[in-house]
Amino acid sequence: MAAEDSYDRLDDDDYPAYSMGRAAEMLGTTQGFLRAIGEARLITPLRSAGGHRRYSRYQLRIAARARELVDRGTPIDAACRIIILEDQLEEAQRINAEFRRAASRHTASI
């Protein structure tokens, strides 16, 4: 891999750049918390060649949201479900907006 390709990954939110220990440290939580949200299928870390969990910046943002909810007293399974539902709602709203734009273009062309 060329050095240029490696530097391009620095801006990639999906690149699994963080070890479990570093991710836990950055979030101010435990590795057990990261395992728990993985078991709840909120995030699925990629694995290094040696089998170690690796997290992306995008996954860390999701984990941070889960931590906020848990810190407020929400059980971890419920926090994970809330975040999944929020994500599904956001996607549905995006799709609906696309349909509305397409419908208004269609109506305008009639």
C-alpha positions in Angstrom: 0.0 0.0 0.0 1.4 3.4 -1.0 1.9 6.1 1.7 -0.7 8.2 -0.1 -3.3 5.4 0.4 -2.5 5.2 4.1 -2.9 9.0 4.6 -6.3 8.9 2.8 -7.6 6.5 5.5 -7.0 9.2 8.1 -10.2 10.9 7.0 -12.2 7.7 6.6 -14.8 7.4 9.3 -15.2 3.7 8.6 -11.6 2.8 8.8 -11.0 0.5 11.9 -8.1 2.5 13.4 -8.6 2.1 17.1 -7.9 -0.9 19.3 -10.3 -1.9 22.0 -8.1 -0.4 24.7 -7.7 2.9 22.9 -11.4 3.1 22.1 -12.3 2.5 25.7 -9.8 5.1 26.8 -11.1 7.7 24.3 -14.7 7.1 25.5 -13.9 7.0 29.2 -15.4 3.6 29.5 -14.4 0.0 29.9 -13.5 -2.7 27.4 -16.4 -4.7 28.9 -18.8 -1.9 27.9 -17.6 -2.1 24.3 -18.0 -5.9 24.4 -21.5 -5.5 25.7 -22.6 -3.2 23.0 -21.0 -5.5 20.5 -23.0 -8.5 22.0 -26.2 -6.3 21.7 -25.3 -5.9 18.0 -25.2 -2.1 18.2 -21.7 -2.2 16.6 -19.6 -4.9 15.1 -16.0 -4.1 15.3 -13.7 -5.5 12.6 -10.9 -7.8 13.6 -7.2 -7.3 13.0 -5.1 -10.1 11.4 -4.4 -11.2 15.0 -8.1 -11.3 15.9 -8.2 -8.2 18.0 -11.2 -5.9 17.8 -10.7 -2.7 15.9 -13.1 0.3 15.9 -13.8 3.1 13.5 -14.5 6.7 14.4 -18.1 6.1 13.2 -18.4 3.2 15.7 -16.9 5.3 18.4 -19.6 8.0 17.9 -22.3 5.3 18.2 -20.6 3.9 21.3 -20.4 7.4 22.8 -24.2 7.8 22.3 -24.8 4.5 24.0 -22.6 5.6 26.9 -24.6 8.8 27.3 -27.8 6.9 27.6 -26.3 4.3 30.0 -24.9 7.1 32.1 -28.4 8.6 32.4 -29.6 5.3 33.8 -30.9 3.5 30.6 -30.1 -0.2 30.7 -27.5 -1.1 28.1 -29.8 -3.3 26.0 -32.5 -0.6 25.9 -29.8 2.0 25.0 -28.7 -0.1 22.1 -32.3 -0.6 20.9 -33.0 3.2 21.2 -29.9 4.0 19.0 -30.9 1.3 16.4 -34.4 2.8 16.2 -33.1 6.3 16.0 -30.9 5.2 13.1 -33.8 3.4 11.3 -36.0 6.5 11.8 -33.3 8.8 10.3 -33.0 6.4 7.3 -36.8 6.3 6.8 -37.0 10.1 6.9 -34.2 10.4 4.3 -36.0 7.9 2.0 -39.3 9.8 2.5 -37.6 13.1 1.6 -36.2 11.5 -1.6 -39.7 10.3 -2.5 -41.2 13.7 -1.9 -38.5 15.4 -4.1 -39.2 12.8 -6.9 -42.9 13.3 -6.6 -42.7 17.0 -6.7 -40.4 16.8 -9.8 -42.9 14.4 -11.4 -45.8 16.7 -10.6 -44.0 19.8 -11.9 -43.3 18.0 -15.2 -47.0 17.2 -15.8 
